[in-house]
Structure formats: C-alpha cells, structure tokens
Amino acid sequence: MADPMPQFKSFAARSLHWAGRVLFPPVCAGCRRHVSQPGALCASCWPQLRFLEKPWCEVMGTPFSHDMGEGFLSAEAIANPPPFERSRAAVSYSGVARPMVQGLKYGDRTDLAPWMARWMLRAGAELIADADVVVPVPLHWRRFLSRRFNQSAELARAVCSLSGVQFAPSAVVRMKKTRQQVGLPRREREDNVRAAFLVPPERDIEIRGRRILVVDDVYTTGATVSAVAKALKKSGATAVDVLTFARVLPGDFRPDDAGPI
C-alpha cells in the first residue's frame, strides 16, 4: 500500500498557501494594489520602473545615451576615480523605485528584498560572477536597534541566496553613528562617513586576498560605499565592486530634498 503521507503533506502545503493568499493577498510593490503574485508590480507601476542597461560607464555603471565604444568612461570616473573597481545598479531612483526603497527601509517591507535582489542579479551578473564574498553596508548598532533590521543586509542575503556567493554580514562594522546623508553636499557626505567603517581583526580572514562585492540599497554620491571599500582594501581585499538596487541619476533626487532616501 502506498504511503499516503507525501500526498497529505502536499495537500496541507497547498491548503496553507491558499489560506495565506486569502488572508494576506499579494499587493503591488509600488502602490499596494492587489496583484496576482507577491513582489509583482501592477500595470500602472511597472512602466514607472527604469531599468539601467548598457551602454554604461564600465566603472560607475551610469548609462550613456548612446554607445561610446568599449572601455569608454564617464567624466565622473575620470575626474574622481573611486576606490572600488566597478559599480552597478538595477534601476534608476525614480518613479516606483523610490517607494519600493522606502518601503523596504522604513516600512518594514522586508518581503520586497528577494524581488529587488533578482533585478540586482540581472544588472550585476558580471560582478557576482567574480565575487568571493558579499558584504552589506552596515548600520550603526544604535540605528540597527531602532530599525530592527538592516535593509542592505536583507538585500545582500537575498543576493547570496540566489547566487550561492558567500554572505559575510559582520565583515564590516560601522564605528560611529553618522548623520543622515540626505541633504548633504558631496564633500560633507564624504566627511560624514570618513573612518566610519572598520573590518574587525577577527573578520580579517573573510576579507584578505579576496574580491568583495558590497551591497547597498541606493547609490547617491558614492560616499558611503567608497568609505566601505577603503576599509575593505585596508584589510587586504584584492578588489571591491559595488551593487545597489537603485542609482540616483540627474533629475531623480535634488540634494536639498528633505525627504528620506
């Protein structure tokens, strides 16, 4: 006689899934209208998402209006070379991307992280292929206690789960509680995070001699990820790349905007 247990477990799983869909129906990641699948965008929000595509600057990942030829770099990469090797982002920080980031960061929408990470994998495929370790931008412990989670770590965890790359959530710590970066000009942002990050001695083995992929939610001026990259290289990382969900492009966000990023 066949064992009925597998069929029973399958039936129970389907029943729980159905009950969950009834009690907690999936909503649009942008506007919270009901949608067919968790993490999906409704027909109104989907066109508002601007995916970043090639051609782009090989270093900064900022898109060009037309193909400038292989190896062509943006003015930013030439005038102010970053301490990391490459940066990529999945989408522009405009339209529906902004409420998605804010929902994850301030609205406890950690359920968005796996869906956002899928788009990040698409944009950063070459970076992930080269990475030995994934490190999230850390929060200061006081901010972590007030927020209860680190949005960058949620994205990094999802990236690692999907890609199989090693996740090192404690490889870098934030030593000082910095001011919010919103509204600060570039130079003040750089001063704000200078020497803010450190690789603890007991984590050195996770970093030394390895290529690191730093994950964050939004790339604005690059001051924060640059400070993290410097700390990683000081501890012996051979190279550092950066992958974010969104990238602030001209017109996406005004430096004097008082709203949160």
Buried (B, 14 or more C-beta within 10 A) or exposed (E): EEEEEEEEEEEEEEEEEEEEEEEEEBBBBBBEEEBEEBBBBBEEBBEBBBEBEEBBBBBBBBBEEEEEEEEEBBEBBEEEEBBBBBBBBBBBBBBBBBBBBBBBBEEEBBBBBBBBBBBBBEBBEEBBEBBBBBBBBBBBEEBBEEEEBBBBBBBBBBBBEBBEBBBBBBBBBBBEEBEEBBBBEEEEBBEBBBEBBBBEEEBEEBBEEBBBBBBBBBBBBBBBBBBBBBBBBEBEBBBBBBBBBBBBBEEBBEEEEEEEB
